[in-house]
Amino acid sequence: MSTLDWPGLMRAGLGRLGLTPKEFWRLTPAELLLMLGDPNAATPLSRARLTELARAWPDKVERERND
């Protein structure tokens, strides 16, 4: 069983998230962690990264033949 850093979670919930004590204590630990975000989660794909990938791996488009 893992232990939770309650002082750290309280600082984050009451400080960073701006929750009231009542709101904080109504949350489950899972809800609070979800609101804080997973620091190990992959970052969303940015437009610049998508463009970079599209240049590196272009789609092959077959032309229609006009017979």
C-alpha positions in Angstrom: 0.0 0.0 0.0 1.4 3.4 -0.9 1.2 6.4 1.4 -0.1 9.8 0.3 1.7 13.1 0.9 -1.2 14.7 2.7 0.6 18.0 3.5 1.7 18.3 -0.1 -1.7 17.4 -1.4 -3.3 19.9 0.9 -0.9 22.7 -0.2 -1.7 21.8 -3.9 -5.4 21.6 -3.4 -5.9 24.6 -1.2 -3.2 26.7 -2.8 -2.7 25.8 -6.5 -6.2 24.6 -7.2 -7.8 27.2 -4.9 -10.2 24.7 -3.3 -11.9 25.5 0.0 -11.3 23.1 2.9 -14.8 21.7 2.5 -14.2 21.1 -1.3 -10.8 19.6 -0.6 -12.0 17.0 2.0 -15.0 16.0 -0.2 -12.6 14.8 -2.9 -11.3 11.3 -3.0 -7.5 11.0 -3.4 -8.0 9.7 -7.0 -10.1 12.8 -7.8 -7.5 15.1 -6.3 -4.7 13.5 -8.2 -6.7 13.7 -11.4 -7.2 17.4 -10.9 -3.5 18.0 -10.2 -2.5 16.0 -13.3 0.0 13.3 -13.7 3.5 14.7 -13.9 4.6 11.5 -15.7 1.9 11.7 -18.4 2.9 12.3 -22.0 2.4 15.9 -23.2 -0.2 16.5 -25.8 0.9 16.6 -29.4 1.6 20.2 -30.5 1.0 21.6 -33.9 4.7 22.1 -34.4 5.4 18.5 -33.5 2.6 17.3 -35.8 4.2 19.3 -38.7 7.6 17.9 -37.9 6.2 14.3 -38.0 4.3 15.0 -41.2 7.5 16.1 -42.9 9.5 13.1 -41.6 6.8 10.6 -42.5 4.7 12.1 -45.4 1.6 10.3 -46.6 2.0 8.6 -50.0 -0.8 9.7 -52.3 -1.4 7.7 -55.4 -2.5 9.7 -58.4 -5.6 8.6 -60.4 -4.9 7.6 -63.9 -6.8 9.3 -66.6 -7.1 6.5 -69.2 
